[in-house]
Amino acid sequence: MNELDYGGFKLHPYGNKWDFENDGKHLEILHKVFDYADRRNFPILIHTGESGVDRPNRFERFFGEYKNAKIILAHSRPVNETIKMLKKGSILR
């Protein structure tokens, strides 16, 4: 990845069927993406929604672990969940 001119990452959990709770490979790749973004202060745009697979709180543990990655919650759905995370300071730095 060092040879590519990345400016950030875009995750689409619903479209790509992310299942990092049950699939160790998905979890490993997700940690690699967050680690790479964290070391380079890159943004990670995460498409959020109400399907369950793309709820923003599923990713909350990564936000705390990788504090230099800049998190963008596209669509911010469900809004009440996103607001709750903002109030807790999970995604604001």
PDB file of N, CA, C and O in Angstrom:
ATOM      1  N   MET A   1       0.814  -1.194   0.000  1.00  0.00           N
ATOM      2  CA  MET A   1       0.000   0.000   0.000  1.00  0.00           C
ATOM      3  C   MET A   1       0.856   1.255   0.000  1.00  0.00           C
ATOM      4  O   MET A   1       0.381   2.323  -0.386  1.00  0.00           O
ATOM      5  N   ASN A   2       2.102   1.147   0.424  1.00  0.00           N
ATOM      6  CA  ASN A   2       2.965   2.326   0.443  1.00  0.00           C
ATOM      7  C   ASN A   2       3.256   2.852  -0.953  1.00  0.00           C
ATOM      8  O   ASN A   2       3.611   4.019  -1.115  1.00  0.00           O
ATOM      9  N   GLU A   3       3.111   2.006  -1.954  1.00  0.00           N
ATOM     10  CA  GLU A   3       3.394   2.427  -3.319  1.00  0.00           C
ATOM     11  C   GLU A   3       2.203   3.116  -3.981  1.00  0.00           C
ATOM     12  O   GLU A   3       2.344   3.690  -5.061  1.00  0.00           O
ATOM     13  N   LEU A   4       1.046   3.066  -3.352  1.00  0.00           N
ATOM     14  CA  LEU A   4      -0.141   3.698  -3.910  1.00  0.00           C
ATOM     15  C   LEU A   4      -0.353   5.059  -3.282  1.00  0.00           C
ATOM     16  O   LEU A   4      -0.028   5.269  -2.113  1.00  0.00           O
ATOM     17  N   ASP A   5      -0.886   5.967  -4.042  1.00  0.00           N
ATOM     18  CA  ASP A   5      -1.089   7.329  -3.577  1.00  0.00           C
ATOM     19  C   ASP A   5      -2.473   7.476  -2.945  1.00  0.00           C
ATOM     20  O   ASP A   5      -3.339   8.172  -3.475  1.00  0.00           O
ATOM     21  N   TYR A   6      -2.669   6.811  -1.803  1.00  0.00           N
ATOM     22  CA  TYR A   6      -3.946   6.889  -1.107  1.00  0.00           C
ATOM     23  C   TYR A   6      -4.098   8.236  -0.427  1.00  0.00           C
ATOM     24  O   TYR A   6      -3.123   8.822   0.043  1.00  0.00           O
ATOM     25  N   GLY A   7      -5.339   8.724  -0.379  1.00  0.00           N
ATOM     26  CA  GLY A   7      -5.657   9.931   0.367  1.00  0.00           C
ATOM     27  C   GLY A   7      -6.643   9.630   1.468  1.00  0.00           C
ATOM     28  O   GLY A   7      -7.033  10.526   2.217  1.00  0.00           O
ATOM     29  N   GLY A   8      -7.056   8.369   1.578  1.00  0.00           N
ATOM     30  CA  GLY A   8      -8.024   7.951   2.576  1.00  0.00           C
ATOM     31  C   GLY A   8      -8.717   6.683   2.119  1.00  0.00           C
ATOM     32  O   GLY A   8      -8.374   6.100   1.091  1.00  0.00           O
ATOM     33  N   PHE A   9      -9.700   6.269   2.904  1.00  0.00           N
ATOM     34  CA  PHE A   9     -10.417   5.034   2.610  1.00  0.00           C
ATOM     35  C   PHE A   9     -11.919   5.267   2.666  1.00  0.00           C
ATOM     36  O   PHE A   9     -12.407   6.152   3.368  1.00  0.00           O
ATOM     37  N   LYS A  10     -12.626   4.460   1.917  1.00  0.00           N
ATOM     38  CA  LYS A  10     -14.088   4.484   1.914  1.00  0.00           C
ATOM     39  C   LYS A  10     -14.556   3.056   2.169  1.00  0.00           C
ATOM     40  O   LYS A  10     -14.236   2.138   1.415  1.00  0.00           O
ATOM     41  N   LEU A  11     -15.321   2.888   3.249  1.00  0.00           N
ATOM     42  CA  LEU A  11     -15.862   1.572   3.579  1.00  0.00           C
ATOM     43  C   LEU A  11     -17.361   1.573   3.346  1.00  0.00           C
ATOM     44  O   LEU A  11     -18.063   2.514   3.715  1.00  0.00           O
ATOM     45  N   HIS A  12     -17.829   0.525   2.741  1.00  0.00           N
ATOM     46  CA  HIS A  12     -19.261   0.368   2.518  1.00  0.00           C
ATOM     47  C   HIS A  12     -19.664  -0.973   3.126  1.00  0.00           C
ATOM     48  O   HIS A  12     -19.771  -1.971   2.413  1.00  0.00           O
ATOM     49  N   PRO A  13     -19.891  -1.003   4.461  1.00  0.00           N
ATOM     50  CA  PRO A  13     -20.136  -2.268   5.155  1.00  0.00           C
ATOM     51  C   PRO A  13     -21.313  -3.067   4.604  1.00  0.00           C
ATOM     52  O   PRO A  13     -21.240  -4.293   4.517  1.00  0.00           O
ATOM     53  N   TYR A  14     -22.385  -2.392   4.237  1.00  0.00           N
ATOM     54  CA  TYR A  14     -23.561  -3.088   3.708  1.00  0.00           C
ATOM     55  C   TYR A  14     -23.267  -3.648   2.316  1.00  0.00           C
ATOM     56  O   TYR A  14     -23.543  -4.815   2.038  1.00  0.00           O
ATOM     57  N   GLY A  15     -22.713  -2.816   1.454  1.00  0.00           N
ATOM     58  CA  GLY A  15     -22.435  -3.226   0.082  1.00  0.00           C
ATOM     59  C   GLY A  15     -21.393  -4.324  -0.014  1.00  0.00           C
ATOM     60  O   GLY A  15     -21.453  -5.169  -0.906  1.00  0.00           O
ATOM     61  N   ASN A  16     -20.435  -4.312   0.907  1.00  0.00           N
ATOM     62  CA  ASN A  16     -19.370  -5.307   0.886  1.00  0.00           C
ATOM     63  C   ASN A  16     -19.571  -6.420   1.910  1.00  0.00           C
ATOM     64  O   ASN A  16     -18.706  -7.277   2.093  1.00  0.00           O
ATOM     65  N   LYS A  17     -20.725  -6.394   2.573  1.00  0.00           N
ATOM     66  CA  LYS A  17     -21.103  -7.447   3.532  1.00  0.00           C
ATOM     67  C   LYS A  17     -20.034  -7.681   4.605  1.00  0.00           C
ATOM     68  O   LYS A  17     -19.625  -8.815   4.852  1.00  0.00           O
ATOM     69  N   TRP A  18     -19.584  -6.576   5.244  1.00  0.00           N
ATOM     70  CA  TRP A  18     -18.613  -6.685   6.326  1.00  0.00           C
ATOM     71  C   TRP A  18     -19.212  -7.486   7.465  1.00  0.00           C
ATOM     72  O   TRP A  18     -20.313  -7.187   7.926  1.00  0.00           O
ATOM     73  N   ASP A  19     -18.504  -8.492   7.917  1.00  0.00           N
ATOM     74  CA  ASP A  19     -18.942  -9.314   9.039  1.00  0.00           C
ATOM     75  C   ASP A  19     -17.746  -9.558   9.960  1.00  0.00           C
ATOM     76  O   ASP A  19     -17.326 -10.697  10.165  1.00  0.00           O
ATOM     77  N   PHE A  20     -17.212  -8.478  10.507  1.00  0.00           N
ATOM     78  CA  PHE A  20     -15.991  -8.612  11.297  1.00  0.00           C
ATOM     79  C   PHE A  20     -16.228  -9.184  12.684  1.00  0.00           C
ATOM     80  O   PHE A  20     -15.267  -9.475  13.396  1.00  0.00           O
ATOM     81  N   GLU A  21     -17.494  -9.355  13.090  1.00  0.00           N
ATOM     82  CA  GLU A  21     -17.758 -10.025  14.358  1.00  0.00           C
ATOM     83  C   GLU A  21     -17.608 -11.545  14.229  1.00  0.00           C
ATOM     84  O   GLU A  21     -17.247 -12.223  15.191  1.00  0.00           O
ATOM     85  N   ASN A  22     -17.887 -12.068  13.035  1.00  0.00           N
ATOM     86  CA  ASN A  22     -17.857 -13.521  12.833  1.00  0.00           C
ATOM     87  C   ASN A  22     -16.775 -13.996  11.868  1.00  0.00           C
ATOM     88  O   ASN A  22     -16.488 -15.191  11.797  1.00  0.00           O
ATOM     89  N   ASP A  23     -16.186 -13.084  11.140  1.00  0.00           N
ATOM     90  CA  ASP A  23     -15.189 -13.458  10.132  1.00  0.00           C
ATOM     91  C   ASP A  23     -13.847 -12.829  10.506  1.00  0.00           C
ATOM     92  O   ASP A  23     -13.664 -11.617  10.390  1.00  0.00           O
ATOM     93  N   GLY A  24     -12.921 -13.663  10.954  1.00  0.00           N
ATOM     94  CA  GLY A  24     -11.611 -13.186  11.380  1.00  0.00           C
ATOM     95  C   GLY A  24     -10.844 -12.457  10.287  1.00  0.00           C
ATOM     96  O   GLY A  24     -10.088 -11.529  10.575  1.00  0.00           O
ATOM     97  N   LYS A  25     -11.028 -12.864   9.047  1.00  0.00           N
ATOM     98  CA  LYS A  25     -10.332 -12.204   7.926  1.00  0.00           C
ATOM     99  C   LYS A  25     -10.842 -10.768   7.754  1.00  0.00           C
ATOM    100  O   LYS A  25     -10.050  -9.853   7.529  1.00  0.00           O
ATOM    101  N   HIS A  26     -12.145 -10.572   7.858  1.00  0.00           N
ATOM    102  CA  HIS A  26     -12.704  -9.221   7.767  1.00  0.00           C
ATOM    103  C   HIS A  26     -12.152  -8.358   8.894  1.00  0.00           C
ATOM    104  O   HIS A  26     -11.793  -7.202   8.672  1.00  0.00           O
ATOM    105  N   LEU A  27     -12.083  -8.909  10.099  1.00  0.00           N
ATOM    106  CA  LEU A  27     -11.566  -8.168  11.252  1.00  0.00           C
ATOM    107  C   LEU A  27     -10.105  -7.797  11.039  1.00  0.00           C
ATOM    108  O   LEU A  27      -9.705  -6.669  11.327  1.00  0.00           O
ATOM    109  N   GLU A  28      -9.317  -8.722  10.545  1.00  0.00           N
ATOM    110  CA  GLU A  28      -7.899  -8.469  10.283  1.00  0.00           C
ATOM    111  C   GLU A  28      -7.715  -7.350   9.251  1.00  0.00           C
ATOM    112  O   GLU A  28      -6.894  -6.454   9.445  1.00  0.00           O
ATOM    113  N   ILE A  29      -8.464  -7.403   8.178  1.00  0.00           N
ATOM    114  CA  ILE A  29      -8.360  -6.375   7.133  1.00  0.00           C
ATOM    115  C   ILE A  29      -8.805  -5.020   7.665  1.00  0.00           C
ATOM    116  O   ILE A  29      -8.184  -3.999   7.369  1.00  0.00           O
ATOM    117  N   LEU A  30      -9.870  -5.009   8.442  1.00  0.00           N
ATOM    118  CA  LEU A  30     -10.360  -3.758   9.008  1.00  0.00           C
ATOM    119  C   LEU A  30      -9.307  -3.129   9.925  1.00  0.00           C
ATOM    120  O   LEU A  30      -9.095  -1.917   9.887  1.00  0.00           O
ATOM    121  N   HIS A  31      -8.653  -3.945  10.743  1.00  0.00           N
ATOM    122  CA  HIS A  31      -7.573  -3.419  11.592  1.00  0.00           C
ATOM    123  C   HIS A  31      -6.428  -2.870  10.734  1.00  0.00           C
ATOM    124  O   HIS A  31      -5.839  -1.845  11.079  1.00  0.00           O
ATOM    125  N   LYS A  32      -6.113  -3.525   9.641  1.00  0.00           N
ATOM    126  CA  LYS A  32      -5.045  -3.037   8.755  1.00  0.00           C
ATOM    127  C   LYS A  32      -5.420  -1.695   8.137  1.00  0.00           C
ATOM    128  O   LYS A  32      -4.582  -0.797   8.050  1.00  0.00           O
ATOM    129  N   VAL A  33      -6.653  -1.554   7.715  1.00  0.00           N
ATOM    130  CA  VAL A  33      -7.115  -0.287   7.129  1.00  0.00           C
ATOM    131  C   VAL A  33      -7.049   0.822   8.172  1.00  0.00           C
ATOM    132  O   VAL A  33      -6.516   1.897   7.899  1.00  0.00           O
ATOM    133  N   PHE A  34      -7.584   0.575   9.359  1.00  0.00           N
ATOM    134  CA  PHE A  34      -7.564   1.590  10.410  1.00  0.00           C
ATOM    135  C   PHE A  34      -6.133   1.914  10.846  1.00  0.00           C
ATOM    136  O   PHE A  34      -5.813   3.077  11.095  1.00  0.00           O
ATOM    137  N   ASP A  35      -5.278   0.906  10.940  1.00  0.00           N
ATOM    138  CA  ASP A  35      -3.888   1.136  11.326  1.00  0.00           C
ATOM    139  C   ASP A  35      -3.171   2.003  10.294  1.00  0.00           C
ATOM    140  O   ASP A  35      -2.464   2.946  10.649  1.00  0.00           O
ATOM    141  N   TYR A  36      -3.357   1.681   9.032  1.00  0.00           N
ATOM    142  CA  TYR A  36      -2.731   2.450   7.948  1.00  0.00           C
ATOM    143  C   TYR A  36      -3.211   3.905   7.996  1.00  0.00           C
ATOM    144  O   TYR A  36      -2.406   4.831   7.899  1.00  0.00           O
ATOM    145  N   ALA A  37      -4.506   4.096   8.142  1.00  0.00           N
ATOM    146  CA  ALA A  37      -5.063   5.452   8.213  1.00  0.00           C
ATOM    147  C   ALA A  37      -4.584   6.171   9.470  1.00  0.00           C
ATOM    148  O   ALA A  37      -4.320   7.373   9.428  1.00  0.00           O
ATOM    149  N   ASP A  38      -4.471   5.465  10.567  1.00  0.00           N
ATOM    150  CA  ASP A  38      -4.027   6.049  11.829  1.00  0.00           C
ATOM    151  C   ASP A  38      -2.592   6.562  11.724  1.00  0.00           C
ATOM    152  O   ASP A  38      -2.291   7.664  12.182  1.00  0.00           O
ATOM    153  N   ARG A  39      -1.722   5.779  11.133  1.00  0.00           N
ATOM    154  CA  ARG A  39      -0.312   6.172  11.008  1.00  0.00           C
ATOM    155  C   ARG A  39      -0.121   7.347  10.052  1.00  0.00           C
ATOM    156  O   ARG A  39       0.886   8.049  10.132  1.00  0.00           O
ATOM    157  N   ARG A  40      -1.070   7.567   9.155  1.00  0.00           N
ATOM    158  CA  ARG A  40      -0.934   8.632   8.156  1.00  0.00           C
ATOM    159  C   ARG A  40      -1.941   9.768   8.337  1.00  0.00           C
ATOM    160  O   ARG A  40      -2.025  10.666   7.500  1.00  0.00           O
ATOM    161  N   ASN A  41      -2.701   9.727   9.428  1.00  0.00           N
ATOM    162  CA  ASN A  41      -3.744  10.734   9.682  1.00  0.00           C
ATOM    163  C   ASN A  41      -4.731  10.825   8.524  1.00  0.00           C
ATOM    164  O   ASN A  41      -5.170  11.916   8.159  1.00  0.00           O
ATOM    165  N   PHE A  42      -5.069   9.700   7.962  1.00  0.00           N
ATOM    166  CA  PHE A  42      -5.978   9.646   6.818  1.00  0.00           C
ATOM    167  C   PHE A  42      -7.430   9.578   7.281  1.00  0.00           C
ATOM    168  O   PHE A  42      -7.722   9.111   8.382  1.00  0.00           O
ATOM    169  N   PRO A  43      -8.329  10.050   6.428  1.00  0.00           N
ATOM    170  CA  PRO A  43      -9.753   9.878   6.719  1.00  0.00           C
ATOM    171  C   PRO A  43     -10.240   8.484   6.321  1.00  0.00           C
ATOM    172  O   PRO A  43      -9.740   7.872   5.377  1.00  0.00           O
ATOM    173  N   ILE A  44     -11.215   8.014   7.062  1.00  0.00           N
ATOM    174  CA  ILE A  44     -11.937   6.795   6.705  1.00  0.00           C
ATOM    175  C   ILE A  44     -13.410   7.172   6.648  1.00  0.00           C
ATOM    176  O   ILE A  44     -14.023   7.482   7.669  1.00  0.00           O
ATOM    177  N   LEU A  45     -13.964   7.144   5.458  1.00  0.00           N
ATOM    178  CA  LEU A  45     -15.379   7.422   5.268  1.00  0.00           C
ATOM    179  C   LEU A  45     -16.121   6.092   5.363  1.00  0.00           C
ATOM    180  O   LEU A  45     -15.836   5.154   4.618  1.00  0.00           O
ATOM    181  N   ILE A  46     -17.073   6.024   6.285  1.00  0.00           N
ATOM    182  CA  ILE A  46     -17.848   4.802   6.479  1.00  0.00           C
ATOM    183  C   ILE A  46     -19.305   5.099   6.138  1.00  0.00           C
ATOM    184  O   ILE A  46     -19.945   5.942   6.767  1.00  0.00           O
ATOM    185  N   HIS A  47     -19.809   4.403   5.145  1.00  0.00           N
ATOM    186  CA  HIS A  47     -21.231   4.541   4.804  1.00  0.00           C
ATOM    187  C   HIS A  47     -22.036   3.884   5.907  1.00  0.00           C
ATOM    188  O   HIS A  47     -21.880   2.693   6.178  1.00  0.00           O
ATOM    189  N   THR A  48     -22.893   4.658   6.540  1.00  0.00           N
ATOM    190  CA  THR A  48     -23.690   4.130   7.640  1.00  0.00           C
ATOM    191  C   THR A  48     -25.153   4.026   7.226  1.00  0.00           C
ATOM    192  O   THR A  48     -25.603   4.685   6.289  1.00  0.00           O
ATOM    193  N   GLY A  49     -25.867   3.195   7.938  1.00  0.00           N
ATOM    194  CA  GLY A  49     -27.278   3.002   7.633  1.00  0.00           C
ATOM    195  C   GLY A  49     -27.958   2.243   8.748  1.00  0.00           C
ATOM    196  O   GLY A  49     -27.399   2.061   9.829  1.00  0.00           O
ATOM    197  N   GLU A  50     -29.144   1.810   8.478  1.00  0.00           N
ATOM    198  CA  GLU A  50     -29.961   1.192   9.519  1.00  0.00           C
ATOM    199  C   GLU A  50     -30.141  -0.309   9.322  1.00  0.00           C
ATOM    200  O   GLU A  50     -31.021  -0.916   9.932  1.00  0.00           O
ATOM    201  N   SER A  51     -29.314  -0.904   8.478  1.00  0.00           N
ATOM    202  CA  SER A  51     -29.491  -2.338   8.200  1.00  0.00           C
ATOM    203  C   SER A  51     -28.931  -3.227   9.300  1.00  0.00           C
ATOM    204  O   SER A  51     -29.229  -4.420   9.340  1.00  0.00           O
ATOM    205  N   GLY A  52     -28.145  -2.679  10.169  1.00  0.00           N
ATOM    206  CA  GLY A  52     -27.496  -3.474  11.213  1.00  0.00           C
ATOM    207  C   GLY A  52     -26.031  -3.668  10.899  1.00  0.00           C
ATOM    208  O   GLY A  52     -25.176  -3.434  11.753  1.00  0.00           O
ATOM    209  N   VAL A  53     -25.732  -4.085   9.705  1.00  0.00           N
ATOM    210  CA  VAL A  53     -24.356  -4.291   9.265  1.00  0.00           C
ATOM    211  C   VAL A  53     -23.593  -2.967   9.154  1.00  0.00           C
ATOM    212  O   VAL A  53     -22.371  -2.935   9.299  1.00  0.00           O
ATOM    213  N   ASP A  54     -24.311  -1.890   8.901  1.00  0.00           N
ATOM    214  CA  ASP A  54     -23.654  -0.599   8.659  1.00  0.00           C
ATOM    215  C   ASP A  54     -23.971   0.446   9.734  1.00  0.00           C
ATOM    216  O   ASP A  54     -23.824   1.644   9.496  1.00  0.00           O
ATOM    217  N   ARG A  55     -24.398   0.002  10.893  1.00  0.00           N
ATOM    218  CA  ARG A  55     -24.661   0.944  11.992  1.00  0.00           C
ATOM    219  C   ARG A  55     -23.322   1.490  12.490  1.00  0.00           C
ATOM    220  O   ARG A  55     -22.359   0.735  12.620  1.00  0.00           O
ATOM    221  N   PRO A  56     -23.252   2.776  12.766  1.00  0.00           N
ATOM    222  CA  PRO A  56     -21.972   3.366  13.153  1.00  0.00           C
ATOM    223  C   PRO A  56     -21.391   2.814  14.447  1.00  0.00           C
ATOM    224  O   PRO A  56     -20.170   2.771  14.595  1.00  0.00           O
ATOM    225  N   ASN A  57     -22.234   2.390  15.390  1.00  0.00           N
ATOM    226  CA  ASN A  57     -21.681   1.909  16.661  1.00  0.00           C
ATOM    227  C   ASN A  57     -20.929   0.582  16.518  1.00  0.00           C
ATOM    228  O   ASN A  57     -20.174   0.208  17.416  1.00  0.00           O
ATOM    229  N   ARG A  58     -21.118  -0.121  15.425  1.00  0.00           N
ATOM    230  CA  ARG A  58     -20.340  -1.347  15.185  1.00  0.00           C
ATOM    231  C   ARG A  58     -18.858  -1.046  15.063  1.00  0.00           C
ATOM    232  O   ARG A  58     -18.022  -1.907  15.337  1.00  0.00           O
ATOM    233  N   PHE A  59     -18.526   0.181  14.649  1.00  0.00           N
ATOM    234  CA  PHE A  59     -17.133   0.562  14.415  1.00  0.00           C
ATOM    235  C   PHE A  59     -16.536   1.361  15.572  1.00  0.00           C
ATOM    236  O   PHE A  59     -15.364   1.735  15.530  1.00  0.00           O
ATOM    237  N   GLU A  60     -17.326   1.616  16.584  1.00  0.00           N
ATOM    238  CA  GLU A  60     -16.918   2.516  17.663  1.00  0.00           C
ATOM    239  C   GLU A  60     -15.616   2.077  18.339  1.00  0.00           C
ATOM    240  O   GLU A  60     -14.794   2.922  18.692  1.00  0.00           O
ATOM    241  N   ARG A  61     -15.422   0.805  18.520  1.00  0.00           N
ATOM    242  CA  ARG A  61     -14.190   0.345  19.184  1.00  0.00           C
ATOM    243  C   ARG A  61     -12.938   0.703  18.381  1.00  0.00           C
ATOM    244  O   ARG A  61     -11.873   0.912  18.963  1.00  0.00           O
ATOM    245  N   PHE A  62     -13.052   0.776  17.056  1.00  0.00           N
ATOM    246  CA  PHE A  62     -11.919   1.150  16.222  1.00  0.00           C
ATOM    247  C   PHE A  62     -11.589   2.637  16.378  1.00  0.00           C
ATOM    248  O   PHE A  62     -10.425   3.032  16.317  1.00  0.00           O
ATOM    249  N   PHE A  63     -12.628   3.455  16.581  1.00  0.00           N
ATOM    250  CA  PHE A  63     -12.414   4.896  16.723  1.00  0.00           C
ATOM    251  C   PHE A  63     -11.545   5.185  17.940  1.00  0.00           C
ATOM    252  O   PHE A  63     -10.684   6.064  17.900  1.00  0.00           O
ATOM    253  N   GLY A  64     -11.771   4.445  19.021  1.00  0.00           N
ATOM    254  CA  GLY A  64     -10.984   4.644  20.235  1.00  0.00           C
ATOM    255  C   GLY A  64      -9.569   4.119  20.107  1.00  0.00           C
ATOM    256  O   GLY A  64      -8.640   4.689  20.678  1.00  0.00           O
ATOM    257  N   GLU A  65      -9.400   3.054  19.374  1.00  0.00           N
ATOM    258  CA  GLU A  65      -8.093   2.428  19.235  1.00  0.00           C
ATOM    259  C   GLU A  65      -7.198   3.187  18.255  1.00  0.00           C
ATOM    260  O   GLU A  65      -5.988   3.273  18.465  1.00  0.00           O
ATOM    261  N   TYR A  66      -7.768   3.726  17.211  1.00  0.00           N
ATOM    262  CA  TYR A  66      -7.002   4.401  16.164  1.00  0.00           C
ATOM    263  C   TYR A  66      -7.360   5.886  16.159  1.00  0.00           C
ATOM    264  O   TYR A  66      -8.120   6.351  15.310  1.00  0.00           O
ATOM    265  N   LYS A  67      -6.810   6.610  17.106  1.00  0.00           N
ATOM    266  CA  LYS A  67      -7.212   7.993  17.364  1.00  0.00           C
ATOM    267  C   LYS A  67      -6.765   8.994  16.301  1.00  0.00           C
ATOM    268  O   LYS A  67      -7.328  10.086  16.225  1.00  0.00           O
ATOM    269  N   ASN A  68      -5.777   8.658  15.485  1.00  0.00           N
ATOM    270  CA  ASN A  68      -5.318   9.587  14.455  1.00  0.00           C
ATOM    271  C   ASN A  68      -6.067   9.452  13.139  1.00  0.00           C
ATOM    272  O   ASN A  68      -5.977  10.329  12.280  1.00  0.00           O
ATOM    273  N   ALA A  69      -6.800   8.367  12.976  1.00  0.00           N
ATOM    274  CA  ALA A  69      -7.621   8.213  11.776  1.00  0.00           C
ATOM    275  C   ALA A  69      -8.783   9.186  11.884  1.00  0.00           C
ATOM    276  O   ALA A  69      -9.421   9.289  12.932  1.00  0.00           O
ATOM    277  N   LYS A  70      -9.050   9.884  10.823  1.00  0.00           N
ATOM    278  CA  LYS A  70     -10.145  10.859  10.800  1.00  0.00           C
ATOM    279  C   LYS A  70     -11.408  10.149  10.304  1.00  0.00           C
ATOM    280  O   LYS A  70     -11.456   9.669   9.172  1.00  0.00           O
ATOM    281  N   ILE A  71     -12.409  10.090  11.149  1.00  0.00           N
ATOM    282  CA  ILE A  71     -13.612   9.308  10.858  1.00  0.00           C
ATOM    283  C   ILE A  71     -14.698  10.203  10.272  1.00  0.00           C
ATOM    284  O   ILE A  71     -15.009  11.264  10.813  1.00  0.00           O
ATOM    285  N   ILE A  72     -15.267   9.756   9.157  1.00  0.00           N
ATOM    286  CA  ILE A  72     -16.402  10.426   8.533  1.00  0.00           C
ATOM    287  C   ILE A  72     -17.523   9.395   8.451  1.00  0.00           C
ATOM    288  O   ILE A  72     -17.373   8.348   7.822  1.00  0.00           O
ATOM    289  N   LEU A  73     -18.641   9.705   9.091  1.00  0.00           N
ATOM    290  CA  LEU A  73     -19.790   8.803   9.044  1.00  0.00           C
ATOM    291  C   LEU A  73     -20.757   9.318   7.980  1.00  0.00           C
ATOM    292  O   LEU A  73     -21.586  10.189   8.244  1.00  0.00           O
ATOM    293  N   ALA A  74     -20.637   8.767   6.781  1.00  0.00           N
ATOM    294  CA  ALA A  74     -21.504   9.186   5.684  1.00  0.00           C
ATOM    295  C   ALA A  74     -22.950   8.832   6.007  1.00  0.00           C
ATOM    296  O   ALA A  74     -23.241   7.709   6.419  1.00  0.00           O
ATOM    297  N   HIS A  75     -23.831   9.764   5.824  1.00  0.00           N
ATOM    298  CA  HIS A  75     -25.271   9.645   6.051  1.00  0.00           C
ATOM    299  C   HIS A  75     -25.648   9.733   7.534  1.00  0.00           C
ATOM    300  O   HIS A  75     -26.777  10.095   7.866  1.00  0.00           O
ATOM    301  N   SER A  76     -24.704   9.403   8.427  1.00  0.00           N
ATOM    302  CA  SER A  76     -24.908   9.490   9.883  1.00  0.00           C
ATOM    303  C   SER A  76     -26.174   8.790  10.344  1.00  0.00           C
ATOM    304  O   SER A  76     -26.836   9.253  11.273  1.00  0.00           O
ATOM    305  N   ARG A  77     -26.515   7.693   9.713  1.00  0.00           N
ATOM    306  CA  ARG A  77     -27.726   6.970  10.100  1.00  0.00           C
ATOM    307  C   ARG A  77     -27.373   5.744  10.920  1.00  0.00           C
ATOM    308  O   ARG A  77     -26.357   5.099  10.659  1.00  0.00           O
ATOM    309  N   PRO A  78     -28.170   5.421  11.881  1.00  0.00           N
ATOM    310  CA  PRO A  78     -29.277   6.193  12.408  1.00  0.00           C
ATOM    311  C   PRO A  78     -28.758   7.423  13.162  1.00  0.00           C
ATOM    312  O   PRO A  78     -27.787   7.352  13.914  1.00  0.00           O
ATOM    313  N   VAL A  79     -29.431   8.532  12.937  1.00  0.00           N
ATOM    314  CA  VAL A  79     -28.974   9.819  13.457  1.00  0.00           C
ATOM    315  C   VAL A  79     -28.861   9.811  14.976  1.00  0.00           C
ATOM    316  O   VAL A  79     -27.889  10.335  15.519  1.00  0.00           O
ATOM    317  N   ASN A  80     -29.827   9.231  15.669  1.00  0.00           N
ATOM    318  CA  ASN A  80     -29.769   9.229  17.136  1.00  0.00           C
ATOM    319  C   ASN A  80     -28.543   8.481  17.648  1.00  0.00           C
ATOM    320  O   ASN A  80     -27.968   8.862  18.668  1.00  0.00           O
ATOM    321  N   GLU A  81     -28.143   7.436  16.961  1.00  0.00           N
ATOM    322  CA  GLU A  81     -26.946   6.675  17.344  1.00  0.00           C
ATOM    323  C   GLU A  81     -25.687   7.507  17.114  1.00  0.00           C
ATOM    324  O   GLU A  81     -24.781   7.511  17.947  1.00  0.00           O
ATOM    325  N   THR A  82     -25.632   8.203  15.996  1.00  0.00           N
ATOM    326  CA  THR A  82     -24.487   9.057  15.689  1.00  0.00           C
ATOM    327  C   THR A  82     -24.380  10.191  16.701  1.00  0.00           C
ATOM    328  O   THR A  82     -23.287  10.503  17.172  1.00  0.00           O
ATOM    329  N   ILE A  83     -25.494  10.799  17.032  1.00  0.00           N
ATOM    330  CA  ILE A  83     -25.498  11.894  18.024  1.00  0.00           C
ATOM    331  C   ILE A  83     -25.009  11.373  19.368  1.00  0.00           C
ATOM    332  O   ILE A  83     -24.228  12.042  20.045  1.00  0.00           O
ATOM    333  N   LYS A  84     -25.452  10.209  19.752  1.00  0.00           N
ATOM    334  CA  LYS A  84     -25.031   9.603  21.017  1.00  0.00           C
ATOM    335  C   LYS A  84     -23.509   9.405  21.040  1.00  0.00           C
ATOM    336  O   LYS A  84     -22.862   9.675  22.052  1.00  0.00           O
ATOM    337  N   MET A  85     -22.947   8.940  19.938  1.00  0.00           N
ATOM    338  CA  MET A  85     -21.494   8.737  19.841  1.00  0.00           C
ATOM    339  C   MET A  85     -20.762  10.080  19.891  1.00  0.00           C
ATOM    340  O   MET A  85     -19.704  10.187  20.511  1.00  0.00           O
ATOM    341  N   LEU A  86     -21.322  11.099  19.244  1.00  0.00           N
ATOM    342  CA  LEU A  86     -20.710  12.428  19.283  1.00  0.00           C
ATOM    343  C   LEU A  86     -20.693  12.981  20.714  1.00  0.00           C
ATOM    344  O   LEU A  86     -19.700  13.562  21.151  1.00  0.00           O
ATOM    345  N   LYS A  87     -21.778  12.798  21.417  1.00  0.00           N
ATOM    346  CA  LYS A  87     -21.862  13.285  22.793  1.00  0.00           C
ATOM    347  C   LYS A  87     -20.881  12.574  23.714  1.00  0.00           C
ATOM    348  O   LYS A  87     -20.345  13.173  24.645  1.00  0.00           O
ATOM    349  N   LYS A  88     -20.651  11.288  23.447  1.00  0.00           N
ATOM    350  CA  LYS A  88     -19.696  10.523  24.242  1.00  0.00           C
ATOM    351  C   LYS A  88     -18.254  10.891  23.893  1.00  0.00           C
ATOM    352  O   LYS A  88     -17.331  10.616  24.659  1.00  0.00           O
ATOM    353  N   GLY A  89     -18.073  11.511  22.737  1.00  0.00           N
ATOM    354  CA  GLY A  89     -16.722  11.845  22.288  1.00  0.00           C
ATOM    355  C   GLY A  89     -16.057  10.714  21.530  1.00  0.00           C
ATOM    356  O   GLY A  89     -14.841  10.732  21.334  1.00  0.00           O
ATOM    357  N   SER A  90     -16.832   9.728  21.101  1.00  0.00           N
ATOM    358  CA  SER A  90     -16.265   8.574  20.396  1.00  0.00           C
ATOM    359  C   SER A  90     -15.639   8.942  19.066  1.00  0.00           C
ATOM    360  O   SER A  90     -14.656   8.328  18.652  1.00  0.00           O
ATOM    361  N   ILE A  91     -16.203   9.950  18.384  1.00  0.00           N
ATOM    362  CA  ILE A  91     -15.711  10.248  17.048  1.00  0.00           C
ATOM    363  C   ILE A  91     -15.201  11.674  16.888  1.00  0.00           C
ATOM    364  O   ILE A  91     -14.694  12.022  15.822  1.00  0.00           O
ATOM    365  N   LEU A  92     -15.319  12.491  17.896  1.00  0.00           N
ATOM    366  CA  LEU A  92     -14.766  13.851  17.813  1.00  0.00           C
ATOM    367  C   LEU A  92     -13.415  13.870  18.494  1.00  0.00           C
ATOM    368  O   LEU A  92     -13.253  13.353  19.600  1.00  0.00           O
ATOM    369  N   ARG A  93     -12.457  14.465  17.830  1.00  0.00           N
ATOM    370  CA  ARG A  93     -11.117  14.585  18.423  1.00  0.00           C
ATOM    371  C   ARG A  93     -10.632  15.995  18.230  1.00  0.00           C
ATOM    372  O   ARG A  93      -9.525  16.330  18.649  1.00  0.00           O
TER     373      ARG A  93
END
